[in-house]
Amino acid sequence: MTQPAAAPTPRIRALSSVDGAHVRQLADVLVDCVEGGASVSFMLPLTPERAQAFWHRVAEGVASGERALLVAEDAQGIFGTVQLVLGQPENQPHRAEVSKMLVHRRARRQGIGALLMQAAEQLAHEHGKTLLVLDTSSAEAERLYARLGWTRVGVIPGYALLPGGAPCDTTYFYRALATGQRVAPQLG
C-alpha cells in the first residue's frame, strides 16, 4: 500500500518590497481571517479594496524600514503572514511588536503559525531586537504563543470588537530573545 504524498513544505520568507500581486494575495488572507472571526482591527464586511488599502500602508512601512513583513507561501501563493513593527520610540530601540499574524483557513492546523512566529523571532534577532510584544483575542493563538515560550502578561476585558461587533478580551504576551544566539531556523 502506498503512503499519501506529503504536502510540500511551505516557504517562509521576508519581503523586502511589496508589489501588487503580494498586496492582492495578502488582502485575500486578511479578508478570509476577518470573515472567519479574527479580531485584527477590521469589521465585517471587509471589502478587498479596504484590505488592499491596508496592505499598501504596510508596504510603505516595509519600504521605510519601519516594518518587516514575513509571508508563508506555497504553489497557490501567500497563505500566511506576520509583521514586525521595528520602528519604536527612541527609548525602546531593543523592542519590536509582532502584528497581524494571519493564516488563511485553508492552511490552519498545519504548524504554519509556529513557523511564522519562529521566523519572526529570528528576523527580530537579526535586527538587534531583544524583546518582542504582542496581543491577541484568540484562545487558539494564546495556546500557540504559550507553546512557543511567550509569557502571558494579562488580559484587558472588552478591549476590542470581533468583526461582527461583539466585544472581546485581549491578552498581552512578551518574549525575551536570547542575545548572541540564534533563536529559530534560518528563513527559507
N, C-alpha and C positions, 0 to 999 in steps of 0.2 A: 504494500500500500504506500503510495507516495504522500509525502507531507505537503501541506499547502505552502506556497511560496511566502516567504517573509515579506512584509511590507517594506518598501525601500526606506532607508534611514533619511529622515528629513535633514535638510541643510539649514543650519542656523548661521546667520551672518549679519554683520553690521553694515548698514547702508551709509556710504559717505555722501551720497546725494540721493534725492528722492525725485523720480521722474513721474510723468503722467500715468504710466502703467502701474507703478508702485502705488500711487495715490488711489487709483480705482480699486486695486486689489485690497489695500488696507481699508478703504471705505466699506468694501463688501464684508470684511471681517468685523468691523465696528458695528455695522447695521445688524449683522447676524447676532452678535453678542447682546446688543440692546434689545433686539426682538426676543432673545432668549431670557431676558430679565436682568441682565447685568447693570448694576448701578455704577456707571462710568461717566457721569456728568451729562448724560443726554436723556431726553424724554421721548416717549413714543408720540407720534410716529417720527422716526428718524429717516429723513429722505437721503438718498445717495448724494444729492447736492450738498446738504449740510455736512454729511460725513466727509465728503471730499474737501470742503472748505476747512474743516478741522485739520485734515492731513496736510493741506497746503501750508497752514500755520506751523505745523510740526516740521515740515520741510524747511521752512525759514529758520527754525531753531537749529536744525541739523546743519544747515549751511553756515550759520553764525558760530557754531561750536557750543551753543548753549545746551543742546540736547544730543544724545546718542540714540539711534534707533536700530533695534535688532529685529530681524524677521526670521520666521520659520517658513520654509517653502519646500514644495515637492514638485512633481511634474505638472500638477494642476495650478501651481502658483503659490502665492503667500496665503498662509492659513493661520498664522500666529505672529504676535509681535509683543515687544516690551520696550519701554523707553527709560533712559536715564536722564534726569534733569541735572545737568552738570553745573550750570550757572547758578551759583548760590551767593548769598551776601558775603561781603569781604571777611566777616568774622567766622565763616563756615566753609573755608576752601577744602576741607577734608571730607566733606559730605556730599552725597548725591541722593536724589529722590527717585525711587522706582515708580513708574507711572504707566497706566494703561497696559497691563499685562492681559492680553486678549488671545483667546484661542477659539477659532471657528468651531461650531458644534460638530462639524464633520470629522474633527481630529481630536476630540476630547477623550480623556481617559487612556491616552497613549503615552503619557510621560512628557508631552510637549511643554507644558507649563514648567516642569522641573528643568528641562533643557534650556528653556529661555531664561529662567532665573539664574541658573549656573553661569550661562554666558554673560548675563548682565553683571553678575558679581565679578567675573574675570575682567570684563571691559572696565568696570569701575576701578578695579585694582590697577589696570594699565593706565588709567587716568589719574592715579595717585590718590584715589578716594579710600578712606579707611572706615567710613560709616555710611550705611545705607538706611533709609527710612521708607516706609510705605504705609498705605491704609487700604482697607478692603471692607466690603459689606457682604462678602461671600463666605459662608461656612466652609465650603469646599476649598476655597483659596486659603483660608485660615489653616486648615489641616496641611495643605501643601507647604506653606511657609514654616509651620512648626516642624514638619519632617525635614526641611532643608536647614534647620538650625537658627531660624529667626526667633527673636524674643518678642513675645506679646507684651505690649505696654499697657493697654487698656481700651475700653470701649466708650464711645460717646453715643448715648442714646438719641435716636431720631436725627442724626447728623445730616442725612441726605434723603432723597426720594428715589424709590425704584422707578424704572421707566414708565410704569403705569400710574404713578402718583402716590403710592403708599410710602409712608416714612420707613426708613431703615437705620439700624445702628451701624456705626463704622468702628472697626478695630484697627489700632495702630500697632505697627511692628518696627523693630530695628534689627540690624545685623552689623556687628563689628567685623571688619575684614582683617585677617592676619596681615601684618606688614612683612614685606620681604619674602613672601612665599606665594606660589600660585594657589588660587582658591578654587579653580574649576578647569575643566578641559579647555584647550585652545579652541577658538572659533573655527568653524569649518569653511 
